Amino acid sequence: MKVNKNSYCVYIVTNSLKTVLYIGVTNNLAQRITEHYIDRISRKSFAGKYACHYLLYYETYTSITFAIEREKELKGWKRFKKELLILSFNPGWDFLNKELLGEWPPTNLWHRGEK
């Protein structure tokens, strides 16, 4: 899986049981997924509270404005519609973390807020 470094990603992550969906936007998908993994036991964020760090879906944009608009659109959808979107991209609902990062769980753990 190759994500262009000069792009913005709208992504969907879930927990290990696939019961919760979290939608976000980032300019560094691999790092953001790592940060969700680091924050998996934190109660400070939605993704951390529900241990959402398994990547199911993403799409890329060259404009942050379009990416944010798409993120807001997806967040407004009912779960069923989000599930159909995931199925169109990832029919098996496979966790894409290893494809994205090359290893899972990641060993190079750092949070952008810490450096």
C-alpha positions in Angstrom: 0.0 0.0 0.0 1.5 3.3 -1.1 0.2 6.6 0.3 1.7 9.7 -1.3 3.5 11.9 1.3 2.1 15.0 -0.3 -1.5 14.0 0.2 -4.2 14.2 2.8 -6.1 11.1 3.9 -9.6 10.6 5.2 -9.6 7.3 7.0 -11.7 4.9 9.0 -10.4 2.9 11.9 -12.1 0.5 14.2 -11.5 -1.6 17.4 -10.6 -5.3 17.5 -14.2 -6.4 17.4 -15.2 -3.9 14.6 -18.0 -2.5 16.7 -16.9 1.1 16.6 -16.0 3.3 13.6 -13.8 6.4 13.9 -13.3 8.8 11.0 -10.4 11.2 10.8 -8.2 13.2 8.4 -4.4 13.5 8.4 -1.5 14.4 6.3 0.5 11.4 7.4 -1.6 8.2 7.6 1.1 5.9 8.8 2.0 8.2 11.7 -1.6 8.9 12.6 -2.4 5.1 12.8 0.7 4.7 15.0 -0.6 7.6 17.2 -4.0 5.9 17.5 -2.2 2.7 18.6 -0.1 4.7 21.2 -3.4 6.3 22.5 -5.3 3.0 22.6 -5.7 3.0 26.4 -6.2 6.7 26.8 -9.6 8.0 27.7 -8.8 11.5 26.4 -10.0 10.9 22.8 -12.9 8.9 21.2 -10.4 6.7 19.3 -8.5 6.1 22.5 -11.5 5.4 24.6 -12.7 2.7 22.2 -9.3 1.4 21.2 -9.8 2.3 17.5 -6.5 1.8 15.8 -7.2 -0.8 13.1 -7.3 0.8 9.6 -10.2 -0.4 7.4 -10.5 2.4 4.8 -8.8 5.4 3.4 -9.0 7.8 0.5 -6.5 10.5 -0.5 -6.8 14.1 -1.6 -4.3 16.7 -2.7 -6.3 19.5 -1.0 -6.8 19.6 2.8 -10.0 21.6 2.2 -11.5 18.7 0.2 -10.3 16.2 2.7 -11.9 18.0 5.6 -15.1 18.4 3.6 -15.2 14.7 2.9 -14.4 13.8 6.5 -17.4 15.9 7.7 -19.6 14.3 5.0 -18.7 10.7 6.2 -19.1 11.6 9.8 -22.7 12.6 9.0 -23.5 9.3 7.5 -25.4 6.5 9.3 -23.3 3.4 10.1 -24.9 1.3 7.4 -23.7 3.7 4.7 -20.2 3.8 6.2 -20.2 0.0 6.2 -21.1 -0.1 2.5 -18.2 2.3 1.8 -15.8 0.1 3.7 -17.1 -3.0 1.8 -16.5 -1.3 -1.6 -12.9 -0.7 -0.7 -12.1 -3.6 1.7 -14.7 -6.4 1.2 -13.2 -8.6 4.0 -13.0 -5.8 6.5 -9.3 -6.7 6.8 -7.1 -4.7 9.1 -4.8 -2.8 6.7 -2.2 -1.7 9.4 0.5 -4.1 8.4 0.1 -3.3 4.7 0.5 0.4 5.5 3.3 0.2 8.0 5.1 -2.9 7.0 4.9 -4.3 10.5 2.2 -4.5 13.2 2.2 -3.6 15.9 4.7 -0.8 15.2 8.0 -0.7 16.9 8.9 2.9 16.2 6.5 4.5 18.6 6.5 8.3 18.8 3.7 10.8 18.9 4.0 14.1 16.9 3.0 16.0 20.0 6.0 14.6 21.9 8.8 15.6 19.5 
